[in-house]
Amino acid sequence: MRIKLPGDAKFAGTRDLLRDLELNTVCQSAKCPNCWECFGKNVATFLIMGSICTRNCAFCNITPGKTEPLAEDEPDRVAEAARRLKLKHVVITSVTRDDLPDGGAAHFAATIQAVRRVQPGCSVEVLIPDFKGNRNALKTVLDAKPDILNHNLETASELYSKIRPQADYRQSLDLLVNSKQIDPNIPTKSGIMVGLGENDSQVLRVLGDLAAVNCDIVTVGQYMQPSRQHPQVQRYVPPPSFDEYAAAGTAKGIPHMFCAPLVRSSYNAEKFIRK
């Protein structure tokens, strides 16, 4: 697996714009392997509510620890970045904020609304945390009418105690169920990584679970170790296997499957929504 490093000024321009607006991105914070490509296309996935997470998922490169107060002007800065980058599709995610009563749901809603005001016609996708199962918090986000509601399962249920010890597999599935109940017109999306210690039978079981909750879009990508302090890659899945995952998900009833080693939740998200 090889990536092409940036060869023009667009990468630096995107990076500098984000720095000037004091915005975080999951591209940088999570050390995404597609950062070079996306920044080179003037595309970024915004990471709101700070750069410190209240959880410590084993696979993730985002720093856990004590959070800072929310920045009230952050939604406007995200919207301004979307305007300057001339984005047609905006992806907004966040650190997990278990310290906030609503998990940051109102801040998500404010950011969606700000983008709508400043960049009319732009579609908006949100990749949200589980809000600790708070249905009212989920409704706050959905009432702001994102075009896609994304929440990642990340891995098989058997690995949660090791990989996502502060999360709950069933709770994450229930979030997708609740989203459909609250607003069935908003498509749901989820994703997992392979290479964390799961086997193919467990991957297929996850796809079956997502099909059972009527998830519309599912991504499957290869886990890559962000640093030596993170869990080692347990296996590198051959590219043809990703095609098999896609076929299996489709056969189970998932309308849109996007599976490849370098696929991530927000990678080429604009193409996903067009499809």
C-alpha positions in Angstrom: 0.0 0.0 0.0 1.5 3.2 -1.1 0.3 6.8 -1.1 1.3 9.7 -3.3 2.7 12.7 -1.5 1.5 16.2 -2.4 3.2 17.8 -5.4 1.5 21.2 -5.6 0.6 24.2 -3.4 -3.0 23.0 -2.6 -1.8 20.8 0.3 0.0 23.6 2.0 -2.9 26.0 1.2 -5.4 23.7 3.0 -3.1 23.2 5.9 -2.4 26.9 6.3 -6.1 27.8 6.1 -7.0 25.4 8.8 -4.2 26.7 11.0 -5.2 30.3 10.4 -8.8 29.5 11.5 -7.5 27.5 14.4 -9.4 24.4 13.4 -8.6 20.7 14.2 -9.0 17.9 11.7 -9.3 14.2 12.2 -7.0 14.0 9.1 -4.1 15.4 11.2 -5.0 14.3 14.7 -5.7 10.7 13.8 -2.7 10.5 11.3 -5.0 9.5 8.5 -3.0 8.0 5.6 -5.2 9.9 3.1 -4.3 13.3 4.6 -1.9 14.2 1.8 -4.4 13.3 -0.9 -7.4 15.0 0.6 -5.6 18.2 1.6 -4.3 18.3 -2.0 -7.9 18.4 -3.1 -8.8 21.2 -0.7 -10.8 18.7 1.4 -10.6 18.1 5.2 -12.7 16.4 7.9 -13.3 18.9 10.7 -12.7 17.7 14.3 -14.8 19.9 16.6 -15.0 20.4 20.4 -11.2 20.5 20.9 -8.4 18.0 20.3 -8.6 16.2 23.6 -10.9 13.1 24.0 -12.5 11.9 27.2 -12.0 8.3 26.0 -8.9 6.3 25.1 -9.7 3.8 22.3 -6.7 1.7 21.6 -6.6 2.2 17.9 -6.9 6.0 18.0 -4.2 8.6 17.8 -6.2 11.4 19.3 -4.9 12.4 22.7 -7.0 11.5 25.8 -7.2 13.6 28.9 -8.7 16.7 30.4 -10.8 18.6 27.9 -11.2 22.4 27.5 -14.4 24.5 27.3 -16.2 24.6 24.0 -15.3 27.5 21.7 -18.6 29.3 20.9 -17.3 30.6 17.6 -16.0 27.2 16.4 -19.2 26.5 14.3 -18.7 29.8 12.4 -15.0 29.0 11.8 -15.9 25.6 10.4 -18.4 27.3 8.1 -15.9 29.8 7.0 -13.4 27.1 6.2 -16.1 25.3 4.1 -16.7 28.6 2.2 -13.0 29.3 1.5 -12.4 25.7 0.4 -15.5 25.8 -1.7 -16.7 22.5 -0.3 -19.7 20.8 -1.8 -19.8 18.2 1.0 -18.7 18.9 4.5 -17.8 16.1 7.0 -17.9 17.0 10.7 -16.7 14.8 13.5 -15.6 15.3 17.0 -13.7 14.0 20.0 -15.9 12.2 22.5 -17.0 14.6 25.2 -18.5 12.5 28.0 -17.9 15.5 30.3 -20.8 17.4 28.6 -24.4 16.8 29.6 -25.4 16.3 25.9 -22.1 14.9 24.7 -21.7 18.0 22.5 -24.9 17.4 20.5 -25.9 21.1 20.5 -22.5 22.0 19.3 -22.9 19.6 16.4 -26.2 21.1 15.6 -24.8 24.6 15.7 -22.0 23.6 13.3 -24.4 22.1 10.8 -26.6 25.2 10.9 -23.6 27.5 10.5 -22.4 25.6 7.4 -25.9 25.8 5.9 -26.0 29.6 6.4 -22.5 30.3 5.0 -22.3 27.6 2.3 -25.9 27.1 0.9 -26.4 23.9 -1.1 -23.5 22.2 0.6 -24.4 18.7 1.9 -23.3 17.9 5.5 -22.3 14.6 7.0 -21.7 14.2 10.7 -19.7 11.4 12.3 -20.9 11.4 15.9 -19.9 9.7 19.1 -22.4 7.4 20.9 -23.6 10.2 23.4 -23.6 7.4 26.0 -26.9 6.3 24.5 -28.7 9.6 25.1 -31.6 9.6 22.6 -32.4 13.3 23.2 -28.8 14.2 22.3 -29.1 12.2 19.1 -32.4 13.9 18.3 -30.7 17.3 18.7 -28.3 16.4 16.0 -30.9 14.9 13.7 -33.2 18.0 14.1 -30.4 20.0 12.5 -31.0 17.8 9.4 -27.6 16.5 8.4 -27.6 14.7 5.0 -25.9 11.7 6.5 -25.6 10.4 10.1 -22.5 8.4 10.7 -21.5 6.4 13.7 -18.7 3.8 13.5 -18.8 0.4 15.1 -15.0 0.3 14.5 -14.5 -3.4 15.2 -16.2 -6.7 16.1 -18.1 -6.9 19.4 -15.6 -9.5 20.8 -12.8 -6.9 20.7 -14.6 -4.0 22.4 -13.1 -4.8 25.9 -9.6 -4.5 24.4 -10.0 -1.9 21.6 -13.0 0.2 22.8 -13.2 -0.4 26.6 -15.4 2.7 27.2 -17.9 2.0 24.5 -20.6 -0.7 24.0 -21.3 -2.5 20.8 -25.0 -2.9 21.4 -25.3 0.8 22.3 -23.7 1.8 19.1 -26.1 -0.4 17.1 -29.0 1.1 19.0 -27.9 4.6 18.0 -28.3 3.6 14.4 -31.7 2.1 15.2 -32.8 5.2 17.1 -31.6 7.4 14.2 -33.9 5.6 11.8 -36.8 5.9 14.3 -36.3 9.6 14.9 -35.8 10.6 11.2 -36.0 7.7 8.7 -35.2 10.2 5.8 -31.6 10.7 7.0 -29.4 7.9 5.7 -27.2 6.2 8.3 -23.6 5.2 7.8 -21.1 3.1 9.8 -17.6 1.6 9.4 -15.1 -0.8 10.7 -11.4 -1.5 10.5 -9.8 -4.9 9.9 -6.5 -6.0 11.3 -7.2 -5.4 14.9 -7.5 -9.1 15.8 -10.9 -10.0 14.3 -11.4 -12.8 11.8 -13.5 -12.9 8.6 -16.4 -14.6 10.3 -16.6 -11.7 12.8 -16.4 -9.2 10.0 -19.4 -10.9 8.3 -21.3 -10.9 11.6 -20.8 -7.2 12.0 -22.1 -6.6 8.4 -25.1 -8.7 9.3 -25.7 -6.6 12.4 -25.5 -3.4 10.3 -27.8 -4.8 7.7 -30.3 -5.7 10.4 -30.5 -2.1 11.6 -31.0 -0.9 8.0 -27.6 0.9 7.8 -27.4 2.5 4.4 -23.7 3.0 3.9 -20.8 0.9 5.3 -17.1 1.3 5.0 -14.4 -1.3 5.7 -10.7 -0.3 5.7 -7.4 -1.6 7.0 -6.2 -0.7 10.5 -2.7 0.9 10.5 -0.7 1.4 13.6 -0.5 5.2 14.2 2.5 4.8 16.5 4.5 2.2 18.4 2.4 2.8 21.5 -0.7 1.6 19.7 -1.7 -2.1 19.1 0.2 -3.8 16.4 -1.5 -4.7 13.2 -2.6 -8.3 13.6 -3.1 -9.0 9.9 -2.9 -7.2 6.6 -6.0 -8.2 4.6 -5.4 -8.8 0.9 -7.2 -6.4 -1.4 -9.4 -9.1 -3.0 -10.8 -9.8 0.5 -12.2 -6.3 0.6 -14.2 -7.0 -2.6 -15.5 -10.1 -0.8 -16.6 -8.0 2.2 -18.4 -5.6 -0.2 -20.2 -8.4 -2.0 -21.2 -10.0 1.4 -22.6 -6.7 2.7 -24.5 -6.1 -0.5 -25.9 -9.7 -0.3 -27.0 -9.0 3.3 -29.0 -6.0 2.1 -26.6 -3.0 2.8 -27.3 -0.6 -0.2 -23.8 1.0 -0.4 -20.5 -0.8 0.5 -17.2 0.9 0.2 -14.3 -1.5 1.1 -10.6 -1.1 0.4 -7.4 -1.0 2.4 -7.2 2.8 2.5 -10.9 3.5 2.9 -11.8 5.5 5.9 -15.2 6.8 7.1 -14.8 10.2 5.5 -12.6 9.3 2.6 -14.1 10.4 -0.7 -17.4 11.0 1.2 -18.6 13.4 -1.5 -18.6 10.5 -3.9 -20.5 8.3 -1.5 -23.3 10.8 -1.1 -23.6 11.2 -4.9 -24.0 7.4 -5.3 
